[in-house]
């Protein structure tokens, strides 16, 4: 007698993926991967274009400010007449935290050359505050350095952020700079710089790869890291290197190290205003 639950063998063929089906899956995966990489590249290209756009917008804002107020923002020696004083006594003004648009005057030399103490008004910070007070750039800025260091840039608070992630702008003056371990020996005068945020200093951490820096420099200037109006920091075989191999801060015949894919560079727009 056969049991009601008698065993039956299943001789139906086992179904798997055919070579055609596997090929289709691989093609789809390749398209997805390619699309993601292309999307990332397009996003980065847009971020790099923002650097050029922002520098152009700042140039327009500065020129408009000069035409209206007959002074350089930050250096303006009658700024308090327009936006109020943090304190009526100039020496006390720089140490007093103002409210709203209140500010302190610059010295009117034509250079962003005043750097006061930590948490105090200084020309490199009132530069951004005055531009914002005049409605020429977006944002609201304190005009004062950070609490830990006179030149401490707090992006979004006393200096503007960039659409380039992690980056922001600084404005200052260097005149004829003799060069140091980071910067070339050049005539800088009033300049802008885009770089990465630091914990207690200028916003000059490397934020661009050498190829990205070269790309921006080539589009707006000459593509040379130590010549023209756009120059790089970090000359010592990091962002750039001397063409003859003997890098020095006064060896201005140099090129960007475009084969290095790490973030090595910041860019300075010298003699900008």
C-alpha positions in Angstrom: 0.0 0.0 0.0 1.3 3.4 -0.9 1.2 6.1 1.7 -1.0 9.1 1.1 2.2 11.1 1.4 4.2 9.0 -0.9 7.5 10.6 -2.2 7.5 12.1 -5.7 10.7 13.1 -7.4 10.7 16.5 -9.1 12.6 16.2 -12.4 11.7 19.8 -13.5 14.7 21.7 -14.8 16.4 24.1 -12.4 15.9 27.7 -13.6 19.0 30.1 -13.5 20.2 33.2 -15.2 21.1 32.9 -18.8 24.2 34.6 -20.2 22.0 37.2 -21.9 20.2 38.0 -18.6 23.6 38.3 -16.8 24.9 40.6 -19.6 21.8 42.8 -19.2 22.3 43.1 -15.4 26.0 44.0 -15.9 25.1 46.6 -18.5 22.5 48.1 -16.1 25.1 48.2 -13.2 27.6 49.8 -15.5 25.1 52.5 -16.5 24.2 53.2 -12.9 27.8 53.4 -11.8 28.7 55.6 -14.8 25.7 57.9 -14.0 26.7 58.2 -10.4 30.3 59.1 -11.3 29.1 61.6 -14.0 26.7 63.2 -11.5 29.5 63.6 -9.0 31.7 65.1 -11.6 29.0 67.6 -12.7 28.4 68.6 -9.1 32.1 69.2 -8.5 32.4 71.2 -11.7 29.5 73.4 -10.5 31.3 73.9 -7.2 34.5 74.9 -8.9 32.6 77.4 -11.2 31.2 78.9 -8.0 34.7 80.1 -7.0 35.0 82.2 -10.2 31.4 83.4 -9.9 31.9 84.5 -6.3 35.1 86.3 -7.0 33.4 88.2 -9.8 30.5 89.1 -7.6 32.8 90.4 -4.9 34.7 92.5 -7.5 31.4 94.0 -8.6 30.4 94.6 -5.0 33.7 96.3 -4.1 33.6 98.6 -7.1 30.0 99.5 -6.4 30.9 100.3 -2.8 33.8 102.5 -3.8 31.6 104.4 -6.3 29.0 105.0 -3.6 31.1 105.7 -0.5 34.4 106.8 -2.0 36.3 104.3 0.2 37.3 100.7 0.4 35.0 98.6 2.6 36.7 97.9 6.0 39.1 100.8 5.4 36.3 103.4 5.3 37.1 106.1 7.9 33.5 107.4 8.2 31.6 104.1 8.3 30.0 104.8 11.7 28.3 107.9 10.1 26.2 105.5 8.0 25.7 102.5 10.2 26.3 103.6 13.8 29.2 103.1 16.1 29.7 100.1 18.5 31.1 102.9 20.8 31.5 106.6 20.3 35.1 106.5 21.4 37.3 105.0 18.6 39.7 103.3 21.0 36.8 101.7 22.9 34.8 101.0 19.7 37.2 98.3 18.5 36.7 96.3 21.8 32.9 96.7 22.1 30.5 94.3 20.5 28.0 96.3 18.5 24.5 95.4 17.6 22.9 95.2 14.2 24.9 97.1 11.7 27.0 99.0 14.2 30.7 99.1 13.3 34.0 100.9 13.7 35.8 103.1 11.3 38.9 102.1 9.3 42.0 104.3 9.0 41.4 105.4 5.4 44.9 104.4 4.1 43.4 102.4 1.1 44.7 99.1 2.5 43.1 96.5 4.8 46.1 96.9 7.1 44.5 97.2 10.6 44.5 94.0 12.7 43.4 94.4 16.3 43.1 91.9 19.1 40.9 88.8 19.4 37.2 89.5 19.4 37.9 93.1 18.2 36.9 95.0 15.1 39.6 94.8 12.4 39.6 96.0 8.8 39.8 92.5 7.4 36.5 91.7 9.1 34.7 95.0 8.8 35.4 94.7 5.1 32.7 92.0 4.9 30.5 93.8 7.4 30.5 97.0 5.4 29.7 95.2 2.1 26.8 93.5 3.8 25.6 96.7 5.5 25.5 98.3 2.1 23.4 95.5 0.8 26.1 94.5 -1.8 26.7 90.9 -0.6 24.5 88.4 1.1 24.8 87.6 4.8 25.3 89.5 8.1 28.8 89.7 9.5 30.1 90.8 12.9 33.1 92.7 11.7 35.2 91.2 14.5 37.8 88.5 14.8 37.3 85.3 16.7 37.9 85.0 20.4 41.0 82.8 20.2 43.1 84.8 17.7 42.9 88.2 16.1 42.8 86.8 12.6 40.4 83.9 13.4 37.9 83.5 10.6 34.6 82.0 11.6 33.0 81.3 8.2 29.4 82.5 8.1 29.9 84.7 11.1 32.7 87.2 10.3 33.6 86.1 6.8 31.5 84.5 3.9 31.3 80.9 3.1 31.7 79.6 -0.4 29.5 77.2 -2.4 32.6 75.1 -2.6 32.1 72.8 0.4 34.2 73.5 3.5 35.6 76.7 1.9 35.3 80.4 2.7 36.8 83.7 1.8 39.2 86.1 3.5 40.3 89.6 2.6 43.5 91.3 3.8 46.6 93.2 2.7 50.2 92.1 2.5 52.0 94.8 0.4 55.3 93.5 -0.8 55.5 90.1 1.0 58.9 88.5 1.4 57.5 85.0 1.3 57.3 82.3 3.9 56.9 78.5 4.2 53.4 78.7 2.5 53.3 81.8 0.3 55.4 83.1 -2.6 57.4 86.3 -2.3 55.2 88.7 -4.3 53.4 92.0 -4.3 50.0 91.1 -2.9 48.4 94.5 -1.8 44.7 94.0 -1.0 43.8 90.5 -1.9 41.1 87.9 -1.5 41.7 84.2 -0.8 39.6 81.1 -0.9 40.6 78.3 1.5 39.3 75.8 4.0 38.2 76.7 7.5 40.7 76.4 10.4 40.1 76.1 14.1 41.7 79.4 15.1 43.3 81.3 12.2 42.9 82.5 8.6 40.7 80.3 6.4 43.7 79.0 4.4 43.6 75.2 4.9 44.1 73.4 1.5 40.7 72.9 -0.2 41.5 72.3 -3.8 43.5 69.7 -5.7 46.3 71.1 -7.8 44.4 70.2 -11.0 41.3 72.1 -9.6 43.4 75.1 -8.7 45.1 75.0 -12.2 41.6 74.8 -13.8 40.4 77.9 -12.0 43.6 79.8 -12.5 43.6 79.0 -16.3 40.1 80.1 -16.7 40.5 83.5 -15.1 44.3 84.2 -15.3 47.4 82.4 -16.7 47.4 79.0 -15.2 50.7 79.7 -13.4 50.8 79.3 -9.6 53.3 82.1 -9.0 52.5 84.6 -11.7 49.6 86.8 -12.7 46.7 87.9 -10.5 45.7 84.4 -9.3 48.4 82.6 -7.3 48.5 79.6 -5.0 49.7 78.9 -1.5 51.7 75.8 -0.6 54.6 76.1 -3.1 56.9 73.6 -1.5 56.1 70.5 -3.6 52.5 70.5 -2.4 50.2 72.6 -4.5 53.0 73.6 -6.9 56.7 73.2 -7.5 59.4 75.0 -9.3 59.9 73.8 -12.9 63.6 73.2 -12.3 62.9 71.1 -9.2 64.6 73.6 -6.7 61.4 74.9 -5.1 61.7 78.2 -3.1 59.3 80.9 -2.2 61.1 83.3 -4.6 61.3 80.8 -7.5 58.4 82.0 -9.5 58.8 79.7 -12.5 56.6 77.0 -11.2 53.7 74.8 -12.2 50.8 73.1 -10.4 51.4 69.5 -9.4 48.4 68.3 -11.4 49.0 64.6 -10.9 48.5 64.9 -7.2 44.8 64.2 -6.5 44.8 65.3 -2.8 43.6 68.7 -1.6 46.8 70.8 -1.5 45.9 74.3 -2.6 44.2 77.6 -1.8 44.1 80.4 -4.3 44.8 84.1 -3.7 43.4 86.8 -5.9 46.1 89.4 -5.5 45.9 93.2 -6.1 42.2 92.6 -6.2 41.0 96.1 -5.2 
